[in-house]
Amino acid sequence: MRIGEVSAKAGVSSRALRYYEEHGLLHPDRTGSGQRIYPASAVERILLIKQFYAAGLSSRLIEPLLKAIDDQHLEPALVQRLVHEQDRIAQQVAELLEAGRRLAVLIDIAHHPRATCSATELDPLT
């Protein structure tokens, strides 16, 4: 597949694909005229890369992680980094859930006005 087709199927820009390539995350073949050619499996890999970026992982971590996935072997140091990232993500999820809870309280107050809104309603410990 050419870059435009992969871009459309994966939901990323051509520029993003070139960025992924520059950072060693994708390795397309080239035609004689230099055009990038991607295998069908590239779409799945790009979706994985997008997921890792959305989770806050850097390209410096994603590159060795993809290599480890390809090799089906994770070095202990990489596992340790992934445990740290998983803990960070879990903390971020907890914070987002709490923010969502507080928004739900505010939305409820907006739909059912009362004379006052106490700080305890927005307190994360209640």
N, CA, C and O atoms as a GROMACS GRO file, in nm:
protein
  504
    1MET      N    1   0.084  -0.118   0.000
    1MET     CA    2   0.000   0.000   0.000
    1MET      C    3   0.088   0.124   0.000
    1MET      O    4   0.197   0.125   0.058
    2ARG      N    5   0.040   0.225  -0.065
    2ARG     CA    6   0.112   0.353  -0.067
    2ARG      C    7   0.075   0.434   0.056
    2ARG      O    8  -0.020   0.401   0.127
    3ILE      N    9   0.150   0.538   0.080
    3ILE     CA   10   0.138   0.616   0.203
    3ILE      C   11  -0.004   0.674   0.221
    3ILE      O   12  -0.054   0.676   0.333
    4GLY      N   13  -0.067   0.720   0.115
    4GLY     CA   14  -0.200   0.776   0.126
    4GLY      C   15  -0.304   0.674   0.169
    4GLY      O   16  -0.392   0.704   0.249
    5GLU      N   17  -0.292   0.554   0.117
    5GLU     CA   18  -0.387   0.447   0.152
    5GLU      C   19  -0.368   0.404   0.297
    5GLU      O   20  -0.466   0.386   0.370
    6VAL      N   21  -0.245   0.388   0.339
    6VAL     CA   22  -0.216   0.350   0.478
    6VAL      C   23  -0.262   0.460   0.572
    6VAL      O   24  -0.321   0.434   0.676
    7SER      N   25  -0.236   0.583   0.533
    7SER     CA   26  -0.277   0.698   0.612
    7SER      C   27  -0.428   0.697   0.635
    7SER      O   28  -0.474   0.716   0.748
    8ALA      N   29  -0.504   0.674   0.530
    8ALA     CA   30  -0.651   0.672   0.540
    8ALA      C   31  -0.698   0.555   0.626
    8ALA      O   32  -0.786   0.572   0.710
    9LYS      N   33  -0.642   0.437   0.605
    9LYS     CA   34  -0.686   0.318   0.680
    9LYS      C   35  -0.652   0.326   0.828
    9LYS      O   36  -0.727   0.277   0.912
   10ALA      N   37  -0.539   0.388   0.860
   10ALA     CA   38  -0.495   0.396   1.000
   10ALA      C   39  -0.544   0.522   1.070
   10ALA      O   40  -0.534   0.533   1.192
   11GLY      N   41  -0.597   0.616   0.993
   11GLY     CA   42  -0.648   0.738   1.054
   11GLY      C   43  -0.540   0.832   1.103
   11GLY      O   44  -0.557   0.901   1.204
   12VAL      N   45  -0.429   0.835   1.033
   12VAL     CA   46  -0.320   0.928   1.065
   12VAL      C   47  -0.280   1.001   0.938
   12VAL      O   48  -0.311   0.957   0.827
   13SER      N   49  -0.212   1.111   0.954
   13SER     CA   50  -0.168   1.188   0.838
   13SER      C   51  -0.043   1.123   0.777
   13SER      O   52   0.027   1.046   0.842
   14SER      N   53  -0.019   1.156   0.652
   14SER     CA   54   0.104   1.110   0.587
   14SER      C   55   0.226   1.165   0.661
   14SER      O   56   0.329   1.099   0.671
   15ARG      N   57   0.211   1.284   0.711
   15ARG     CA   58   0.320   1.345   0.787
   15ARG      C   59   0.352   1.262   0.912
   15ARG      O   60   0.469   1.243   0.947
   16ALA      N   61   0.247   1.211   0.980
   16ALA     CA   62   0.268   1.127   1.098
   16ALA      C   63   0.343   1.000   1.059
   16ALA      O   64   0.431   0.954   1.133
   17LEU      N   65   0.309   0.942   0.944
   17LEU     CA   66   0.378   0.820   0.900
   17LEU      C   67   0.526   0.847   0.875
   17LEU      O   68   0.612   0.766   0.909
   18ARG      N   69   0.554   0.961   0.815
   18ARG     CA   70   0.695   0.997   0.791
   18ARG      C   71   0.766   1.019   0.925
   18ARG      O   72   0.882   0.982   0.941
   19TYR      N   73   0.697   1.081   1.020
   19TYR     CA   74   0.752   1.101   1.155
   19TYR      C   75   0.784   0.966   1.220
   19TYR      O   76   0.892   0.948   1.276
   20TYR      N   77   0.690   0.872   1.212
   20TYR     CA   78   0.711   0.739   1.269
   20TYR      C   79   0.833   0.674   1.205
   20TYR      O   80   0.913   0.609   1.272
   21GLU      N   81   0.846   0.691   1.075
   21GLU     CA   82   0.961   0.634   1.004
   21GLU      C   83   1.092   0.699   1.051
   21GLU      O   84   1.191   0.629   1.075
   22GLU      N   85   1.092   0.831   1.062
   22GLU     CA   86   1.212   0.903   1.107
   22GLU      C   87   1.257   0.857   1.245
   22GLU      O   88   1.376   0.859   1.276
   23HIS      N   89   1.162   0.817   1.329
   23HIS     CA   90   1.194   0.775   1.466
   23HIS      C   91   1.209   0.624   1.480
   23HIS      O   92   1.213   0.570   1.591
   24GLY      N   93   1.219   0.555   1.365
   24GLY     CA   94   1.246   0.412   1.367
   24GLY      C   95   1.129   0.325   1.407
   24GLY      O   96   1.148   0.209   1.444
   25LEU      N   97   1.007   0.379   1.400
   25LEU     CA   98   0.889   0.303   1.441
   25LEU      C   99   0.826   0.226   1.326
   25LEU      O  100   0.761   0.124   1.348
   26LEU      N  101   0.847   0.273   1.204
   26LEU     CA  102   0.798   0.208   1.083
   26LEU      C  103   0.914   0.193   0.986
   26LEU      O  104   1.006   0.275   0.983
   27HIS      N  105   0.909   0.086   0.906
   27HIS     CA  106   1.016   0.060   0.810
   27HIS      C  107   0.956   0.019   0.676
   27HIS      O  108   0.961  -0.098   0.639
   28PRO      N  109   0.898   0.115   0.603
   28PRO     CA  110   0.838   0.079   0.474
   28PRO      C  111   0.946   0.047   0.371
   28PRO      O  112   1.060   0.093   0.380
   29ASP      N  113   0.906  -0.034   0.274
   29ASP     CA  114   0.993  -0.058   0.159
   29ASP      C  115   0.984   0.063   0.069
   29ASP      O  116   0.897   0.149   0.086
   30ARG      N  117   1.075   0.071  -0.028
   30ARG     CA  118   1.074   0.181  -0.125
   30ARG      C  119   1.070   0.126  -0.266
   30ARG      O  120   1.130   0.023  -0.297
   31THR      N  121   0.998   0.197  -0.351
   31THR     CA  122   0.999   0.162  -0.493
   31THR      C  123   1.128   0.216  -0.553
   31THR      O  124   1.204   0.287  -0.487
   32GLY      N  125   1.152   0.184  -0.678
   32GLY     CA  126   1.269   0.236  -0.747
   32GLY      C  127   1.273   0.387  -0.752
   32GLY      O  128   1.380   0.448  -0.755
   33SER      N  129   1.154   0.449  -0.753
   33SER     CA  130   1.147   0.596  -0.755
   33SER      C  131   1.143   0.656  -0.615
   33SER      O  132   1.129   0.778  -0.600
   34GLY      N  133   1.156   0.572  -0.511
   34GLY     CA  134   1.164   0.623  -0.374
   34GLY      C  135   1.031   0.633  -0.301
   34GLY      O  136   1.028   0.678  -0.187
   35GLN      N  137   0.921   0.592  -0.363
   35GLN     CA  138   0.792   0.598  -0.295
   35GLN      C  139   0.784   0.489  -0.189
   35GLN      O  140   0.832   0.377  -0.207
   36ARG      N  141   0.721   0.525  -0.076
   36ARG     CA  142   0.705   0.430   0.032
   36ARG      C  143   0.596   0.328  -0.002
   36ARG      O  144   0.491   0.364  -0.056
   37ILE      N  145   0.624   0.202   0.029
   37ILE     CA  146   0.528   0.094   0.012
   37ILE      C  147   0.518   0.021   0.146
   37ILE      O  148   0.618  -0.026   0.200
   38TYR      N  149   0.395   0.013   0.199
   38TYR     CA  150   0.371  -0.049   0.329
   38TYR      C  151   0.298  -0.182   0.312
   38TYR      O  152   0.212  -0.196   0.226
   39PRO      N  153   0.333  -0.281   0.395
   39PRO     CA  154   0.256  -0.405   0.394
   39PRO      C  155   0.121  -0.381   0.464
   39PRO      O  156   0.105  -0.283   0.537
   40ALA      N  157   0.025  -0.469   0.441
   40ALA     CA  158  -0.107  -0.456   0.506
   40ALA      C  159  -0.093  -0.455   0.658
   40ALA      O  160  -0.172  -0.391   0.728
   41SER      N  161   0.007  -0.525   0.710
   41SER     CA  162   0.028  -0.533   0.856
   41SER      C  163   0.067  -0.398   0.916
   41SER      O  164   0.061  -0.380   1.038
   42ALA      N  165   0.108  -0.304   0.833
   42ALA     CA  166   0.148  -0.172   0.884
   42ALA      C  167   0.032  -0.100   0.951
   42ALA      O  168   0.054  -0.024   1.046
   43VAL      N  169  -0.089  -0.122   0.904
   43VAL     CA  170  -0.205  -0.054   0.962
   43VAL      C  171  -0.219  -0.092   1.109
   43VAL      O  172  -0.237  -0.005   1.194
   44GLU      N  173  -0.211  -0.221   1.140
   44GLU     CA  174  -0.221  -0.268   1.278
   44GLU      C  175  -0.108  -0.210   1.363
   44GLU      O  176  -0.129  -0.171   1.478
   45ARG      N  177   0.012  -0.206   1.307
   45ARG     CA  178   0.127  -0.152   1.381
   45ARG      C  179   0.107  -0.003   1.409
   45ARG      O  180   0.140   0.045   1.517
   46ILE      N  181   0.054   0.070   1.312
   46ILE     CA  182   0.031   0.213   1.330
   46ILE      C  183  -0.074   0.236   1.438
   46ILE      O  184  -0.060   0.328   1.519
   47LEU      N  185  -0.178   0.154   1.441
   47LEU     CA  186  -0.279   0.167   1.546
   47LEU      C  187  -0.218   0.142   1.684
   47LEU      O  188  -0.254   0.208   1.781
   48LEU      N  189  -0.125   0.047   1.692
   48LEU     CA  190  -0.054   0.021   1.818
   48LEU      C  191   0.032   0.141   1.856
   48LEU      O  192   0.034   0.181   1.973
   49ILE      N  193   0.103   0.198   1.761
   49ILE     CA  194   0.185   0.316   1.786
   49ILE      C  195   0.098   0.430   1.836
   49ILE      O  196   0.134   0.498   1.933
   50LYS      N  197  -0.016   0.452   1.771
   50LYS     CA  198  -0.108   0.558   1.815
   50LYS      C  199  -0.153   0.535   1.958
   50LYS      O  200  -0.162   0.629   2.038
   51GLN      N  201  -0.182   0.410   1.991
   51GLN     CA  202  -0.226   0.377   2.126
   51GLN      C  203  -0.115   0.407   2.228
   51GLN      O  204  -0.141   0.463   2.334
   52PHE      N  205   0.007   0.371   2.194
   52PHE     CA  206   0.119   0.398   2.284
   52PHE      C  207   0.139   0.548   2.303
   52PHE      O  208   0.162   0.595   2.415
   53TYR      N  209   0.131   0.624   2.194
   53TYR     CA  210   0.143   0.769   2.206
   53TYR      C  211   0.029   0.827   2.290
   53TYR      O  212   0.052   0.913   2.375
   54ALA      N  213  -0.092   0.779   2.267
   54ALA     CA  214  -0.208   0.829   2.343
   54ALA      C  215  -0.192   0.800   2.493
   54ALA      O  216  -0.243   0.875   2.577
   55ALA      N  217  -0.122   0.693   2.524
   55ALA     CA  218  -0.098   0.658   2.665
   55ALA      C  219   0.017   0.738   2.726
   55ALA      O  220   0.046   0.726   2.845
   56GLY      N  221   0.082   0.820   2.643
   56GLY     CA  222   0.189   0.905   2.694
   56GLY      C  223   0.329   0.848   2.680
   56GLY      O  224   0.424   0.905   2.734
   57LEU      N  225   0.344   0.738   2.609
   57LEU     CA  226   0.477   0.683   2.588
   57LEU      C  227   0.550   0.766   2.482
   57LEU      O  228   0.488   0.818   2.389
   58SER      N  229   0.679   0.776   2.498
   58SER     CA  230   0.761   0.853   2.403
   58SER      C  231   0.810   0.762   2.292
   58SER      O  232   0.812   0.640   2.306
   59SER      N  233   0.851   0.823   2.181
   59SER     CA  234   0.907   0.744   2.072
   59SER      C  235   1.035   0.674   2.116
   59SER      O  236   1.070   0.569   2.063
   60ARG      N  237   1.106   0.731   2.213
   60ARG     CA  238   1.228   0.669   2.265
   60ARG      C  239   1.197   0.539   2.339
   60ARG      O  240   1.282   0.450   2.348
   61LEU      N  241   1.076   0.527   2.392
   61LEU     CA  242   1.034   0.402   2.456
   61LEU      C  243   0.962   0.312   2.357
   61LEU      O  244   0.977   0.190   2.361
   62ILE      N  245   0.884   0.370   2.268
   62ILE     CA  246   0.806   0.291   2.173
   62ILE      C  247   0.899   0.213   2.079
   62ILE      O  248   0.870   0.097   2.048
   63GLU      N  249   1.006   0.273   2.035
   63GLU     CA  250   1.097   0.206   1.940
   63GLU      C  251   1.151   0.075   1.996
   63GLU      O  252   1.138  -0.028   1.929
   64PRO      N  253   1.211   0.073   2.115
   64PRO     CA  254   1.259  -0.057   2.165
   64PRO      C  255   1.144  -0.152   2.203
   64PRO      O  256   1.160  -0.274   2.200
   65LEU      N  257   1.030  -0.095   2.238
   65LEU     CA  258   0.915  -0.179   2.270
   65LEU      C  259   0.865  -0.253   2.145
   65LEU      O  260   0.835  -0.372   2.152
   66LEU      N  261   0.857  -0.183   2.033
   66LEU     CA  262   0.816  -0.248   1.908
   66LEU      C  263   0.917  -0.356   1.867
   66LEU      O  264   0.879  -0.463   1.819
   67LYS      N  265   1.044  -0.327   1.886
   67LYS     CA  266   1.147  -0.426   1.854
   67LYS      C  267   1.130  -0.549   1.944
   67LYS      O  268   1.142  -0.662   1.897
   68ALA      N  269   1.104  -0.527   2.071
   68ALA     CA  270   1.083  -0.639   2.164
   68ALA      C  271   0.960  -0.720   2.125
   68ALA      O  272   0.960  -0.843   2.136
   69ILE      N  273   0.855  -0.652   2.080
   69ILE     CA  274   0.735  -0.722   2.033
   69ILE      C  275   0.770  -0.808   1.912
   69ILE      O  276   0.731  -0.924   1.903
   70ASP      N  277   0.844  -0.749   1.818
   70ASP     CA  278   0.884  -0.823   1.698
   70ASP      C  279   0.971  -0.944   1.734
   70ASP      O  280   0.957  -1.052   1.675
   71ASP      N  281   1.061  -0.925   1.831
   71ASP     CA  282   1.152  -1.032   1.872
   71ASP      C  283   1.086  -1.130   1.968
   71ASP      O  284   1.140  -1.237   1.996
   72GLN      N  285   0.969  -1.094   2.018
   72GLN     CA  286   0.897  -1.173   2.118
   72GLN      C  287   0.983  -1.197   2.242
   72GLN      O  288   0.985  -1.306   2.299
   73HIS      N  289   1.053  -1.090   2.281
   73HIS     CA  290   1.138  -1.098   2.400
   73HIS      C  291   1.154  -0.958   2.460
   73HIS      O  292   1.191  -0.863   2.391
   74LEU      N  293   1.124  -0.949   2.589
   74LEU     CA  294   1.141  -0.822   2.660
   74LEU      C  295   1.256  -0.836   2.760
   74LEU      O  296   1.256  -0.926   2.844
   75GLU      N  297   1.351  -0.747   2.750
   75GLU     CA  298   1.462  -0.744   2.845
   75GLU      C  299   1.410  -0.694   2.981
   75GLU      O  300   1.316  -0.615   2.985
   76PRO      N  301   1.470  -0.739   3.091
   76PRO     CA  302   1.425  -0.696   3.224
   76PRO      C  303   1.420  -0.544   3.241
   76PRO      O  304   1.329  -0.492   3.306
   77ALA      N  305   1.516  -0.473   3.185
   77ALA     CA  306   1.515  -0.326   3.197
   77ALA      C  307   1.394  -0.265   3.128
   77ALA      O  308   1.336  -0.169   3.177
   78LEU      N  309   1.356  -0.322   3.014
   78LEU     CA  310   1.238  -0.272   2.944
   78LEU      C  311   1.112  -0.305   3.023
   78LEU      O  312   1.021  -0.223   3.031
   79VAL      N  313   1.106  -0.424   3.080
   79VAL     CA  314   0.991  -0.461   3.162
   79VAL      C  315   0.977  -0.363   3.279
   79VAL      O  316   0.866  -0.321   3.312
   80GLN      N  317   1.088  -0.327   3.340
   80GLN     CA  318   1.086  -0.233   3.452
   80GLN      C  319   1.032  -0.097   3.406
   80GLN      O  320   0.953  -0.034   3.478
   81ARG      N  321   1.073  -0.051   3.289
   81ARG     CA  322   1.021   0.076   3.235
   81ARG      C  323   0.871   0.066   3.210
   81ARG      O  324   0.797   0.161   3.235
   82LEU      N  325   0.827  -0.049   3.159
   82LEU     CA  326   0.685  -0.067   3.130
   82LEU      C  327   0.602  -0.071   3.259
   82LEU      O  328   0.490  -0.020   3.262
   83VAL      N  329   0.656  -0.130   3.363
   83VAL     CA  330   0.586  -0.131   3.493
   83VAL      C  331   0.570   0.012   3.542
   83VAL      O  332   0.463   0.050   3.592
   84HIS      N  333   0.674   0.092   3.529
   84HIS     CA  334   0.667   0.233   3.568
   84HIS      C  335   0.559   0.305   3.485
   84HIS      O  336   0.479   0.381   3.540
   85GLU      N  337   0.558   0.281   3.356
   85GLU     CA  338   0.457   0.346   3.269
   85GLU      C  339   0.316   0.300   3.304
   85GLU      O  340   0.222   0.380   3.302
   86GLN      N  341   0.301   0.173   3.334
   86GLN     CA  342   0.170   0.121   3.373
   86GLN      C  343   0.121   0.187   3.502
   86GLN      O  344   0.004   0.222   3.513
   87ASP      N  345   0.210   0.205   3.598
   87ASP     CA  346   0.173   0.274   3.723
   87ASP      C  347   0.133   0.418   3.695
   87ASP      O  348   0.035   0.468   3.751
   88ARG      N  349   0.208   0.484   3.607
   88ARG     CA  350   0.176   0.623   3.572
   88ARG      C  351   0.039   0.631   3.505
   88ARG      O  352  -0.040   0.720   3.536
   89ILE      N  353   0.013   0.538   3.414
   89ILE     CA  354  -0.116   0.538   3.344
   89ILE      C  355  -0.229   0.510   3.443
   89ILE      O  356  -0.334   0.574   3.435
   90ALA      N  357  -0.210   0.417   3.535
   90ALA     CA  358  -0.314   0.386   3.634
   90ALA      C  359  -0.344   0.509   3.719
   90ALA      O  360  -0.460   0.536   3.750
   91GLN      N  361  -0.242   0.584   3.756
   91GLN     CA  362  -0.263   0.707   3.833
   91GLN      C  363  -0.339   0.810   3.750
   91GLN      O  364  -0.430   0.876   3.801
   92GLN      N  365  -0.303   0.821   3.624
   92GLN     CA  366  -0.371   0.915   3.535
   92GLN      C  367  -0.518   0.876   3.517
   92GLN      O  368  -0.605   0.962   3.516
   93VAL      N  369  -0.545   0.747   3.504
   93VAL     CA  370  -0.684   0.700   3.491
   93VAL      C  371  -0.763   0.735   3.616
   93VAL      O  372  -0.876   0.781   3.607
   94ALA      N  373  -0.703   0.713   3.733
   94ALA     CA  374  -0.771   0.746   3.859
   94ALA      C  375  -0.803   0.895   3.866
   94ALA      O  376  -0.912   0.934   3.908
   95GLU      N  377  -0.710   0.978   3.824
   95GLU     CA  378  -0.733   1.122   3.826
   95GLU      C  379  -0.842   1.162   3.727
   95GLU      O  380  -0.924   1.248   3.756
   96LEU      N  381  -0.844   1.099   3.610
   96LEU     CA  382  -0.948   1.128   3.512
   96LEU      C  383  -1.086   1.083   3.561
   96LEU      O  384  -1.185   1.153   3.541
   97LEU      N  385  -1.091   0.967   3.626
   97LEU     CA  386  -1.218   0.921   3.681
   97LEU      C  387  -1.270   1.017   3.788
   97LEU      O  388  -1.390   1.045   3.794
   98GLU      N  389  -1.180   1.067   3.870
   98GLU     CA  390  -1.221   1.163   3.973
   98GLU      C  391  -1.270   1.292   3.909
   98GLU      O  392  -1.370   1.349   3.953
   99ALA      N  393  -1.201   1.339   3.808
   99ALA     CA  394  -1.246   1.459   3.738
   99ALA      C  395  -1.384   1.435   3.676
   99ALA      O  396  -1.470   1.524   3.679
  100GLY      N  397  -1.406   1.318   3.620
  100GLY     CA  398  -1.536   1.284   3.564
  100GLY      C  399  -1.645   1.282   3.670
  100GLY      O  400  -1.757   1.328   3.646
  101ARG      N  401  -1.613   1.230   3.788
  101ARG     CA  402  -1.709   1.228   3.899
  101ARG      C  403  -1.748   1.370   3.938
  101ARG      O  404  -1.866   1.399   3.959
  102ARG      N  405  -1.649   1.458   3.947
  102ARG     CA  406  -1.677   1.596   3.984
  102ARG      C  407  -1.762   1.666   3.878
  102ARG      O  408  -1.851   1.744   3.911
  103LEU      N  409  -1.733   1.638   3.752
  103LEU     CA  410  -1.815   1.696   3.645
  103LEU      C  411  -1.958   1.646   3.653
  103LEU      O  412  -2.052   1.722   3.631
  104ALA      N  413  -1.975   1.519   3.686
  104ALA     CA  414  -2.110   1.464   3.700
  104ALA      C  415  -2.187   1.535   3.810
  104ALA      O  416  -2.306   1.562   3.797
  105VAL      N  417  -2.118   1.566   3.920
  105VAL     CA  418  -2.182   1.640   4.029
  105VAL      C  419  -2.225   1.778   3.981
  105VAL      O  420  -2.337   1.822   4.008
  106LEU      N  421  -2.137   1.846   3.909
  106LEU     CA  422  -2.171   1.980   3.859
  106LEU      C  423  -2.286   1.975   3.759
  106LEU      O  424  -2.373   2.062   3.760
  107ILE      N  425  -2.286   1.876   3.674
  107ILE     CA  426  -2.395   1.861   3.577
  107ILE      C  427  -2.526   1.836   3.650
  107ILE      O  428  -2.630   1.892   3.615
  108ASP      N  429  -2.521   1.750   3.752
  108ASP     CA  430  -2.641   1.722   3.831
  108ASP      C  431  -2.692   1.850   3.897
  108ASP      O  432  -2.812   1.876   3.898
  109ILE      N  433  -2.603   1.930   3.951
  109ILE     CA  434  -2.642   2.057   4.015
  109ILE      C  435  -2.705   2.150   3.911
  109ILE      O  436  -2.802   2.218   3.940
  110ALA      N  437  -2.649   2.152   3.791
  110ALA     CA  438  -2.702   2.238   3.686
  110ALA      C  439  -2.844   2.195   3.647
  110ALA      O  440  -2.929   2.280   3.617
  111HIS      N  441  -2.869   2.065   3.646
  111HIS     CA  442  -3.002   2.014   3.610
  111HIS      C  443  -3.101   2.020   3.726
  111HIS      O  444  -3.222   2.021   3.703
  112HIS      N  445  -3.052   2.024   3.847
  112HIS     CA  446  -3.136   2.027   3.966
  112HIS      C  447  -3.085   2.137   4.059
  112HIS      O  448  -3.024   2.108   4.162
  113PRO      N  449  -3.109   2.263   4.022
  113PRO     CA  450  -3.054   2.375   4.101
  113PRO      C  451  -3.097   2.369   4.247
  113PRO      O  452  -3.210   2.333   4.281
  114ARG      N  453  -3.003   2.405   4.330
  114ARG     CA  454  -3.029   2.418   4.474
  114ARG      C  455  -2.977   2.554   4.518
  114ARG      O  456  -2.913   2.626   4.442
  115ALA      N  457  -3.006   2.587   4.639
  115ALA     CA  458  -2.964   2.717   4.692
  115ALA      C  459  -2.812   2.726   4.700
  115ALA      O  460  -2.755   2.832   4.676
  116THR      N  461  -2.747   2.616   4.734
  116THR     CA  462  -2.602   2.619   4.751
  116THR      C  463  -2.539   2.491   4.697
  116THR      O  464  -2.605   2.390   4.677
  117CYS      N  465  -2.414   2.500   4.675
  117CYS     CA  466  -2.333   2.384   4.637
  117CYS      C  467  -2.220   2.378   4.737
  117CYS      O  468  -2.137   2.469   4.742
  118SER      N  469  -2.214   2.272   4.816
  118SER     CA  470  -2.110   2.264   4.917
  118SER      C  471  -1.981   2.209   4.858
  118SER      O  472  -1.982   2.134   4.761
  119ALA      N  473  -1.874   2.248   4.919
  119ALA     CA  474  -1.743   2.200   4.874
  119ALA      C  475  -1.731   2.049   4.894
  119ALA      O  476  -1.656   1.983   4.822
  120THR      N  477  -1.805   1.995   4.991
  120THR     CA  478  -1.795   1.851   5.014
  120THR      C  479  -1.850   1.770   4.897
  120THR      O  480  -1.809   1.656   4.876
  121GLU      N  481  -1.942   1.828   4.821
  121GLU     CA  482  -1.995   1.757   4.704
  121GLU      C  483  -1.888   1.737   4.597
  121GLU      O  484  -1.892   1.642   4.519
  122LEU      N  485  -1.793   1.828   4.597
  122LEU     CA  486  -1.684   1.817   4.499
  122LEU      C  487  -1.558   1.756   4.560
  122LEU      O  488  -1.458   1.736   4.491
  123ASP      N  489  -1.564   1.727   4.690
  123ASP     CA  490  -1.448   1.671   4.760
  123ASP      C  491  -1.423   1.529   4.711
  123ASP      O  492  -1.516   1.449   4.706
  124PRO      N  493  -1.299   1.497   4.675
  124PRO     CA  494  -1.271   1.363   4.624
  124PRO      C  495  -1.289   1.254   4.729
  124PRO      O  496  -1.296   1.136   4.693
  125LEU      N  497  -1.297   1.288   4.856
  125LEU     CA  498  -1.308   1.186   4.960
  125LEU      C  499  -1.452   1.153   4.996
  125LEU      O  500  -1.478   1.068   5.081
  126THR      N  501  -1.547   1.222   4.931
  126THR     CA  502  -1.688   1.194   4.964
  126THR      C  503  -1.750   1.102   4.863
  126THR      O  504  -1.867   1.068   4.875
   0.00000   0.00000   0.00000
